């Protein structure tokens, strides 16, 4: 059995009046993410972690923000394409772990739904998808409600 681990990190700025998508779930919020796609920073970090497992670069390489094809794209579709690459290379997802740093809104009411959505796309049980949320105790750009940052780790196996 071949086991590979990858890490991903992504950041998006927040702006009033935009939708907030995290982990494939629409989060009720007065602000949303400034992005070329739908801005789902959690899925973007997860894509980078999976691509890192296979040494295939990052999400910007596969889905450039200079391409009209990906303008406004649903990030769940991007993740589906990355998972298809994982499967094409002969691997399956073992587990993933995601940490979201966002001052507000509170994400705890949405984490179970995020896990369900992501597990479906990853073709794994929900017990293999960890999603955690934290604040930065009002420190830095996250604490000032200027943006969100996400770290993701993925393990794949053949």
N, C-alpha and C positions, 0 to 999 in steps of 0.2 A: 504494500500500500504506500502510495506517495501522498504526503501531507504537505500543504503549503499554507502559509499565513501571510496576510497583507493588511496594511494599515491605510486608512484614508482620513483626510481632513478637508473641511470646506467651511467657508464663511460667506454670508450674504448680508448686505446692508438692509435695514428696515426702512420703510417709507409709508406714510399714511395712505389709506385708500386702496392698497394692493392686497390681493388674496394671500393668505398664509397657508402653505402646504408643508406638512412635515410627516415623513414616514408614510406618504401616500394618503394622508388624511387632511381634509380641510379643517383648519383650526379657526374658530371664531375669534377675530381680533380686529382692532382698529388699524393695525399696520400689517404689512406683508413684505415679501422679499423682492428686492430690486434684482432682476435677473433676465437673461435672454430667454430661458425656458420658464417653467412655472416656479422656479427658484427653490424647489424642495431640497434644502441643504442637507437633510438627513440622507435622502436617497443619493445625492451626489457624493457624499463622503463614503457611503456604502459601495457605490459603483467603483470609486477609486480603490477601496480596500480589495474588492474582488479582482479588479484589473491588476493591482499590485501582486496578488497571489500568482498571477500568470506572467508577470513582468511585461505587461502590454501597455504601459504608459498610464495616462490618466483620462478622465472623462472629457476634458477639453480636446484631447487628441482625437477621440472617436466622434465626439459631438461638438464641433467647434462653435463658439458663440459668434462667429462671423458668418455662419451659414443660415440662410433663410429657412432651410429645411427644419431646423431645430428651434426656430423662434416660437415662443409660447408653448413648446412641447410639454406634454405630460411626462414628468420624470419617471413615473411607473413604467412607461414604454421604454425609456432609456435603460432602466434596471432589467426589464425583460430581455433586451438585446444583450446586455452584459451577461446575464445568467445563461443565455443561449451560447455565448462564447465559452463560458465555463464548461458547459455540457459538451460542446463541439471538441474541446481539448481533452475530453475523457474524464472530467472531474464532476463531483457533486458538492454542494455546499454542506459543510459539516455543522457550523454554527456561526452566528454573527453577534457582535456586541457593539451597541451604538450609545454614545453619550452626547446629549444635546444641552448646550449652555445657552439659556434664554432667560432674561429677567422676567418678562411677562409676555403673554398670559401664562398662567399655570398649565402645565401639560399633563399632569397626573390623570385627569379625566379622559385623556385621549390615548394613553400608552397602550392599553389592551387592544384597541382598534388598530393602532399602528402595527403591533406585533402580528395581528391577524392578517392584515393586508400584505405585509412584507413576507410572512411565512408562505402565503399563497404564491407570490411571485418567485420566491426562492425555492419552491418545491420541497419545503421542510416543515416539520411540526413547529407549532408556536413555542414549544419548549426549547427550540434551538435559535430563537430570536430574542435577544435581550435589548430593551430600549430603556434608557435611564435619562432623566432630566434633572438639571441643576441650574442654579443661578450663580452669579459671580459676586453675590453679596453687594451689589451696586458698584462694583469696581470695574474699570475699563470700559471699552465700547459696548460690551454686552450689558454691563451694569447700568450704563447710561441709556439703554434701550435703543442703541444705534444699529445693532446687528445681532446675529446669531452665529455661533460656531459649533461644529459637530466633529467628533472623532468617531471613527468606525474601525473595527477589527473584524476580519473574516478568516475562517479556516475552510479550506477545500480539501477534498481527498479523492484519490482515484480508486 
